[in-house]
Amino acid sequence: MAAPVKLDQELELRVDSLAYGGNGVARLNGFVVFVRRGLPGDTVRARVTKVKRSHAEALAVEVVEPGPERVDAPCAHYPACGGCRFQDLEYEAQTRAKEAQVADAFRRLGGIPDAPLEPIVPADSPFFYRNKLEYSFTQTPSGPTLGFHKAGRWDEVLEVEKCWLTTDVGNDVRNAVRAWAQEEGLEAYDQEEQKGYLRHLVYREGRNTGQVLVQLVTGPGERFETGYFVEVLRRFPEVRSIHWAVNDTPAEVTNLPTRLLWGEEAIEEELCGLRFRVRPGAFLQTNTAMAERLYALAIEYAALTGGETVWDLYCGIGTIGLAMASNALTVWGIEVSEESVACAIENAELNGITNAAFYAGNVGQVVEELLERSGQPDVVVVDPPRAGLAGKALRRLGRIGAPRIVYVSCNPTTLASDVKQLGADWGYRLVRARPVDMFPHTPHVETVALLERDADAPPPDAA
């Protein structure tokens, strides 16, 4: 049966809800239309941008009648800036939508119609929460400037005067670097033309320590006086570490080897009563306050009594595992990034933790070697990337058969799929799950889930 809409057709639609990913969900005689920039309760005029047999996609070009939860966005750059999606949706409505999306994922993809889902943990603050921002340089008639990519565009950068996701210091540092770049007469890199010099600015802030790390990313060559760049940034007492990285490829990346221009190699952040050293490329949850809530939930679900062997897989700089170490017999962490593992080892030493060990490696490839080193784990904590547990990692984890898995997820769809497979193939049952809103005004939602292996499941070596 052909779709009842055509490409570029304009429709008047009423948006019922939000789909995972951030688009509004509307229906035309039962046919689903996903509406970008449509919010629940809105009646919109929308132009169809894509048509499939099962659904269509459209862009709201006019809000005919706003829904009751639509509000005025405080940011002057919204919605052109791609950093936020929902500043114009009441925050309580955002959290309700995210909680519903997690339940829907468990129902549709996990085969769990009544998942044991606990109420979502809302953000402590819906604004000024990020401890890391990556800005792109772009060229303007007045010289180079800094901002974010425009919504839906890889080739256009929007100049930003004030970002509502960083702190006052973060905004001031960015604007000082912009003034420096214009004073120096440097040229911003043009991604389409693949020419120019200034590429990115990375800003990292220890929200509980007040320490700031700044990383400049340029093309090849030392075309600026590094001492003056350092002088500009040292005007901010919070800045403790200044790095420079060179990107000589077309790829838009910032996770590069760096040269320390001034200060400490790393800054420190405090989480769950522990101190963590953060280097330029190390992974750390970008919302410090909510990371503490997330980790506290993971600790609660792990229910450690002091005698357990704990695996911390995809461990990053060791935050979750080290936070659990005081309540465990031993903690063993695996992370693919060697820089993050170096930080994890350093962080264990920094906090005087002697019962934790960390190794670099691909989780799917090294868990069997880890089993030989550590013995059978009692609790496995996994915090995988958005793609979830890779097939090999999931199978080997299932085969090892730890009694409890604490799954920290940044994607409810892959979480639900992994939970389904762990249940069907390896005898695990979802016991508890709770969403956590780490990223207000974005479609993203974290979830902590507890899985327990059924007592009558086959022994691990027989599975």
C-alpha positions as CSV (number, residue, x, y, z in Angstrom):
1,M,0.0,0.0,0.0
2,A,1.4,3.4,-1.0
3,A,2.1,6.0,1.6
4,P,-0.7,8.7,1.8
5,V,1.8,11.6,1.5
6,K,4.2,12.9,-1.1
7,L,7.6,14.5,-0.9
8,D,7.5,18.2,-0.3
9,Q,3.7,18.1,0.4
10,E,2.7,20.4,3.2
11,L,0.4,19.0,5.9
12,E,-1.4,20.3,9.0
13,L,-0.6,17.8,11.8
14,R,-1.2,17.5,15.5
15,V,1.9,16.1,17.4
16,D,1.0,13.5,20.0
17,S,4.4,12.6,21.6
18,L,8.1,12.6,21.2
19,A,10.0,9.6,19.6
20,Y,13.4,8.6,20.8
21,G,15.8,10.8,18.9
22,G,13.7,13.9,19.4
23,N,11.2,14.1,16.6
24,G,7.5,14.7,17.3
25,V,5.1,11.8,16.4
26,A,2.0,12.7,14.4
27,R,-0.5,10.6,12.6
28,L,-2.4,11.1,9.4
29,N,-5.3,8.7,9.3
30,G,-3.1,6.2,11.3
31,F,0.0,6.8,9.1
32,V,2.9,7.9,11.3
33,V,4.8,11.1,10.4
34,F,7.9,12.1,12.4
35,V,8.0,15.8,12.7
36,R,11.3,17.6,13.4
37,R,10.7,20.7,15.6
38,G,7.2,19.5,16.5
39,L,6.5,19.3,20.2
40,P,3.7,17.3,22.0
41,G,0.3,19.1,21.7
42,D,1.4,21.3,18.8
43,T,-0.6,21.7,15.7
44,V,1.9,22.4,13.0
45,R,2.2,23.0,9.3
46,A,4.9,20.6,8.2
47,R,6.7,19.9,4.9
48,V,7.3,16.3,4.0
49,T,11.1,15.6,3.7
50,K,11.2,11.8,3.4
51,V,8.6,9.1,2.5
52,K,8.7,5.4,3.3
53,R,6.0,2.8,3.2
54,S,5.8,2.6,7.0
55,H,6.2,6.3,7.8
56,A,7.2,9.7,6.6
57,E,9.4,12.5,8.0
58,A,8.6,16.2,7.9
59,L,9.9,19.5,9.1
60,A,7.6,21.9,11.0
61,V,7.6,25.2,9.1
62,E,4.9,26.9,11.2
63,V,3.4,26.3,14.6
64,V,-0.3,26.9,13.9
65,E,-1.3,26.3,17.6
66,P,1.4,25.7,20.3
67,G,0.9,22.9,22.7
68,P,0.4,23.6,26.4
69,E,4.0,22.5,27.2
70,R,5.8,24.8,24.7
71,V,7.8,27.6,26.4
72,D,10.1,30.4,25.2
73,A,13.7,29.3,24.8
74,P,16.1,31.5,26.8
75,C,19.0,31.1,24.4
76,A,19.4,33.7,21.6
77,H,20.9,31.0,19.3
78,Y,18.1,28.5,19.6
79,P,16.9,26.7,17.4
80,A,19.6,27.5,14.8
81,C,22.3,26.1,17.0
82,G,22.6,22.3,16.9
83,G,23.6,22.0,20.6
84,C,20.0,21.8,22.0
85,R,16.8,20.3,20.7
86,F,14.2,21.1,23.4
87,Q,14.8,24.5,25.0
88,D,11.2,25.4,24.0
89,L,9.7,22.3,25.7
90,E,8.9,22.6,29.4
91,Y,11.5,20.6,31.4
92,E,9.1,18.4,33.2
93,A,7.6,17.4,29.8
94,Q,11.1,16.5,28.6
95,T,11.7,14.1,31.5
96,R,8.2,12.5,31.1
97,A,9.0,11.9,27.4
98,K,12.4,10.3,28.1
99,E,10.9,8.0,30.7
100,A,8.2,7.0,28.3
101,Q,10.8,6.3,25.6
102,V,12.8,4.0,27.9
103,A,9.6,2.1,28.7
104,D,8.7,1.9,25.0
105,A,12.1,0.5,24.1
106,F,11.8,-2.3,26.7
107,R,8.3,-3.0,25.4
108,R,9.0,-3.0,21.7
109,L,12.6,-4.1,21.5
110,G,13.1,-6.0,24.8
111,G,9.8,-7.9,24.8
112,I,9.1,-6.7,28.3
113,P,5.6,-5.1,28.4
114,D,5.8,-4.1,32.0
115,A,9.4,-3.4,32.7
116,P,10.4,-2.8,36.4
117,L,11.0,0.8,35.6
118,E,11.5,3.3,38.4
119,P,10.8,7.1,38.0
120,I,13.3,9.1,36.0
121,V,15.9,11.0,38.0
122,P,15.6,14.6,36.7
123,A,18.7,16.8,36.3
124,D,19.7,19.0,39.2
125,S,19.9,21.9,36.8
126,P,18.6,22.0,33.3
127,F,21.1,24.7,32.2
128,F,24.9,25.4,32.6
129,Y,25.6,21.7,33.4
130,R,28.3,20.6,30.9
131,N,31.9,20.2,32.0
132,K,33.2,19.8,28.4
133,L,32.4,21.7,25.2
134,E,34.0,21.4,21.8
135,Y,33.7,24.5,19.7
136,S,34.5,24.8,16.0
137,F,36.2,27.8,14.4
138,T,34.5,29.5,11.4
139,Q,35.5,32.5,9.3
140,T,33.4,35.7,9.2
141,P,34.0,39.1,7.6
142,S,35.5,40.3,11.0
143,G,37.8,37.3,11.2
144,P,37.7,33.9,12.8
145,T,35.1,33.1,15.5
146,L,33.9,30.2,17.5
147,G,30.6,28.3,17.8
148,F,28.7,25.1,17.1
149,H,27.5,23.5,14.0
150,K,24.1,24.7,12.9
151,A,21.3,22.2,13.4
152,G,21.5,19.5,10.7
153,R,24.5,21.0,9.0
154,W,28.1,19.7,9.0
155,D,29.4,22.5,6.8
156,E,28.1,25.6,8.7
157,V,29.1,26.9,12.1
158,L,27.0,29.3,14.1
159,E,28.9,32.0,16.1
160,V,28.0,31.7,19.8
161,E,28.0,34.7,22.2
162,K,26.6,32.9,25.2
163,C,26.0,29.1,25.5
164,W,23.4,28.1,28.1
165,L,25.1,24.7,28.7
166,T,28.5,26.0,30.0
167,T,29.4,28.3,32.9
168,D,30.2,32.0,32.9
169,V,33.9,31.1,32.9
170,G,33.4,28.7,30.0
171,N,31.7,31.5,28.0
172,D,34.4,34.0,28.9
173,V,37.3,31.7,28.0
174,R,35.7,31.0,24.6
175,N,35.2,34.7,23.9
176,A,38.8,35.5,24.9
177,V,40.2,32.9,22.5
178,R,38.0,34.4,19.8
179,A,39.4,37.8,20.4
180,W,42.9,36.4,20.4
181,A,42.4,34.7,17.1
182,Q,41.0,37.9,15.5
183,E,43.9,39.9,16.9
184,E,46.4,37.5,15.5
185,G,44.8,37.5,12.1
186,L,44.6,33.7,11.9
187,E,42.3,32.0,9.5
188,A,39.6,29.5,10.5
189,Y,39.6,26.1,8.8
190,D,37.0,25.6,6.0
191,Q,35.8,22.0,6.1
192,E,34.3,22.1,2.6
193,E,37.4,23.7,1.0
194,Q,39.8,21.9,3.4
195,K,42.0,25.0,3.9
196,G,42.7,27.3,6.8
197,Y,44.3,26.9,10.2
198,L,42.2,27.2,13.3
199,R,40.0,24.1,13.8
200,H,38.6,23.5,17.3
201,L,38.7,24.7,20.9
202,V,38.1,22.1,23.6
203,Y,37.0,23.4,27.1
204,R,37.0,21.1,30.1
205,E,36.1,22.2,33.6
206,G,36.2,20.4,36.9
207,R,32.9,21.5,38.2
208,N,33.6,20.5,41.8
209,T,37.2,21.8,41.8
210,G,37.0,24.9,39.6
211,Q,40.0,23.8,37.5
212,V,39.9,24.4,33.7
213,L,41.8,22.7,30.8
214,V,41.9,24.3,27.4
215,Q,43.0,22.5,24.2
216,L,43.5,24.4,20.9
217,V,43.3,22.3,17.7
218,T,44.9,23.7,14.5
219,G,46.2,22.6,11.2
220,P,49.9,21.8,10.7
221,G,52.5,24.4,11.4
222,E,53.2,26.8,14.3
223,R,51.6,29.9,13.0
224,F,51.0,31.6,16.3
225,E,53.1,32.7,19.2
226,T,52.4,30.1,21.9
227,G,53.6,32.3,24.7
228,Y,51.0,35.0,23.9
229,F,48.2,32.4,23.6
230,V,49.2,31.1,27.1
231,E,49.3,34.7,28.4
232,V,45.7,35.3,27.2
233,L,44.4,32.2,29.0
234,R,46.4,32.7,32.2
235,R,44.3,35.8,32.8
236,F,41.7,33.3,34.0
237,P,42.9,31.9,37.4
238,E,40.7,28.8,36.9
239,V,42.8,27.7,33.9
240,R,45.4,25.1,35.1
241,S,46.3,23.3,31.8
242,I,46.8,24.5,28.2
243,H,47.3,22.1,25.4
244,W,47.8,22.3,21.6
245,A,47.0,19.6,19.1
246,V,47.6,19.4,15.4
247,N,45.1,17.8,13.0
248,D,46.5,17.3,9.5
249,T,43.5,15.2,8.2
250,P,40.1,16.3,6.9
251,A,38.4,14.5,9.8
252,E,36.7,16.7,12.4
253,V,38.3,15.2,15.5
254,T,39.8,16.6,18.7
255,N,40.9,13.4,20.4
256,L,44.5,13.8,19.3
257,P,48.0,13.7,20.8
258,T,48.7,17.1,22.4
259,R,51.6,19.3,23.3
260,L,51.5,20.9,26.8
261,L,52.0,24.6,26.4
262,W,51.6,25.5,30.1
263,G,50.5,24.2,33.4
264,E,49.6,20.7,34.6
265,E,49.2,17.7,32.2
266,A,45.7,17.2,33.6
267,I,43.1,18.9,35.8
268,E,41.2,17.3,38.6
269,E,37.5,16.6,39.2
270,E,35.8,15.4,42.3
271,L,33.1,12.7,42.1
272,C,31.6,10.6,44.8
273,G,34.1,11.8,47.3
274,L,37.1,10.8,45.1
275,R,39.4,12.9,43.0
276,F,40.0,12.1,39.3
277,R,42.7,13.4,37.0
278,V,41.3,14.4,33.6
279,R,43.6,14.6,30.6
280,P,42.5,16.2,27.2
281,G,41.3,13.0,25.6
282,A,40.1,11.0,28.6
283,F,36.4,10.1,28.9
284,L,34.4,11.6,31.7
285,Q,30.6,12.0,31.9
286,T,30.0,15.6,30.8
287,N,27.4,16.4,33.5
288,T,29.3,16.2,36.8
289,A,26.4,16.6,39.2
290,M,24.3,14.0,37.4
291,A,27.3,11.6,37.0
292,E,27.4,11.4,40.8
293,R,23.6,10.6,40.8
294,L,24.2,8.0,38.0
295,Y,27.1,6.3,39.9
296,A,25.3,6.3,43.2
297,L,22.5,4.4,41.4
298,A,24.9,1.9,39.9
299,I,26.4,1.4,43.4
300,E,23.0,0.9,44.9
301,Y,22.1,-1.7,42.2
302,A,25.4,-3.5,42.7
303,A,24.5,-4.1,46.4
304,L,28.1,-4.8,47.4
305,T,28.8,-6.3,50.8
306,G,32.6,-6.1,50.8
307,G,33.5,-9.6,49.5
308,E,32.7,-9.3,45.8
309,T,34.9,-9.4,42.7
310,V,33.7,-6.6,40.5
311,W,34.4,-6.1,36.8
312,D,34.1,-2.6,35.4
313,L,33.9,-3.0,31.7
314,Y,34.2,0.1,29.4
315,C,35.6,1.7,32.5
316,G,36.9,5.0,31.1
317,I,39.1,6.7,33.7
318,G,37.8,4.4,36.4
319,T,35.1,6.5,37.9
320,I,32.5,3.8,38.6
321,G,34.9,1.0,39.6
322,L,36.9,3.3,41.9
323,A,33.6,4.5,43.5
324,M,32.7,0.9,44.2
325,A,36.1,-0.2,45.4
326,S,35.6,0.6,49.1
327,N,32.7,-1.8,49.2
328,A,34.3,-4.6,47.1
329,L,37.0,-7.2,47.5
330,T,38.6,-6.3,44.2
331,V,37.8,-4.2,41.1
332,W,39.0,-5.0,37.6
333,G,38.6,-2.5,34.8
334,I,38.8,-2.8,31.0
335,E,38.9,0.1,28.6
336,V,40.0,0.3,25.0
337,S,41.6,3.8,25.4
338,E,45.1,3.5,26.7
339,E,45.1,7.2,27.8
340,S,41.9,6.5,29.9
341,V,43.5,3.4,31.4
342,A,46.6,5.5,32.4
343,C,44.2,8.0,34.0
344,A,42.4,5.2,35.8
345,I,45.6,3.7,37.3
346,E,46.7,7.2,38.2
347,N,43.3,7.9,39.8
348,A,43.5,4.7,41.9
349,E,46.9,5.9,43.2
350,L,45.7,9.4,43.8
351,N,42.9,8.1,46.1
352,G,45.0,5.5,47.8
353,I,42.9,2.6,46.4
354,T,44.9,-0.6,46.3
355,N,42.3,-3.2,45.4
356,A,41.6,-2.0,41.8
357,A,43.5,-2.9,38.6
358,F,42.9,-1.5,35.1
359,Y,43.9,-2.9,31.7
360,A,43.7,-1.6,28.1
361,G,41.9,-3.8,25.6
362,N,38.8,-4.4,23.6
363,V,36.2,-5.8,26.0
364,G,35.0,-8.6,23.6
365,Q,38.6,-9.8,23.1
366,V,40.0,-9.7,26.6
367,V,37.3,-10.7,29.1
368,E,38.4,-14.4,29.0
369,E,42.0,-13.3,29.8
370,L,40.6,-11.2,32.6
371,L,38.7,-14.2,33.9
372,E,42.0,-16.1,34.3
373,R,43.5,-13.1,36.2
374,S,40.6,-12.2,38.5
375,G,38.6,-15.4,38.9
376,Q,34.8,-15.5,38.5
377,P,33.2,-12.1,38.9
378,D,30.3,-11.6,41.3
379,V,29.1,-8.3,39.8
380,V,29.8,-7.0,36.3
381,V,29.3,-3.3,35.5
382,V,29.1,-2.4,31.9
383,D,29.0,1.2,30.5
384,P,29.2,0.6,26.7
385,P,29.0,3.2,23.9
386,R,25.7,4.0,22.2
387,A,26.0,0.9,20.0
388,G,25.6,-1.2,23.2
389,L,27.4,-4.5,23.9
390,A,29.1,-5.8,20.7
391,G,28.1,-9.3,19.8
392,K,31.3,-10.9,20.9
393,A,31.3,-9.0,24.2
394,L,27.7,-9.9,25.0
395,R,28.3,-13.6,24.2
396,R,31.4,-13.9,26.3
397,L,29.8,-12.0,29.1
398,G,26.8,-14.3,29.0
399,R,29.1,-17.3,28.9
400,I,31.0,-16.1,32.0
401,G,27.7,-15.9,33.8
402,A,28.2,-13.4,36.6
403,P,25.2,-13.5,39.1
404,R,24.6,-9.8,38.6
405,I,25.1,-7.3,35.8
406,V,24.7,-3.6,36.3
407,Y,24.2,-2.0,32.9
408,V,24.8,1.7,32.5
409,S,23.3,2.7,29.2
410,C,23.3,5.8,27.1
411,N,20.9,4.4,24.5
412,P,17.6,2.8,25.5
413,T,17.2,0.9,22.2
414,T,20.4,-1.0,22.4
415,L,19.9,-1.5,26.1
416,A,16.5,-3.2,25.5
417,S,18.0,-5.3,22.7
418,D,20.9,-6.4,24.9
419,V,18.6,-7.2,27.8
420,K,16.4,-9.3,25.5
421,Q,19.4,-11.3,24.3
422,L,20.9,-11.7,27.7
423,G,17.6,-13.1,28.9
424,A,16.9,-15.4,25.9
425,D,20.4,-16.8,25.6
426,W,22.0,-16.6,29.0
427,G,19.2,-16.7,31.6
428,Y,19.3,-13.1,32.8
429,R,16.2,-11.3,34.1
430,L,15.7,-7.5,34.3
431,V,15.1,-6.7,38.0
432,R,15.3,-2.9,38.1
433,A,15.9,-0.1,35.8
434,R,15.9,3.7,36.2
435,P,16.4,6.5,33.6
436,V,18.6,9.4,34.5
437,D,18.4,12.7,32.6
438,M,22.1,13.7,32.1
439,F,21.5,16.0,29.2
440,P,18.5,18.3,29.4
441,H,17.2,19.9,26.2
442,T,18.7,17.0,24.1
443,P,17.1,13.7,23.1
444,H,19.7,11.6,25.1
445,V,18.8,9.7,28.2
446,E,20.9,7.4,30.4
447,T,19.5,4.3,32.1
448,V,20.9,2.1,34.9
449,A,19.6,-1.5,34.8
450,L,20.1,-4.4,37.1
451,L,20.1,-7.9,35.6
452,E,20.3,-11.1,37.7
453,R,21.0,-14.6,36.4
454,D,18.2,-17.1,37.2
455,A,19.2,-19.7,39.7
456,D,18.0,-22.5,37.4
457,A,20.0,-21.2,34.4
458,P,22.6,-23.7,33.1
459,P,26.1,-23.3,34.6
460,P,28.2,-20.8,32.7
461,D,30.5,-23.4,31.1
462,A,27.4,-25.4,29.9
463,A,25.6,-22.5,28.4
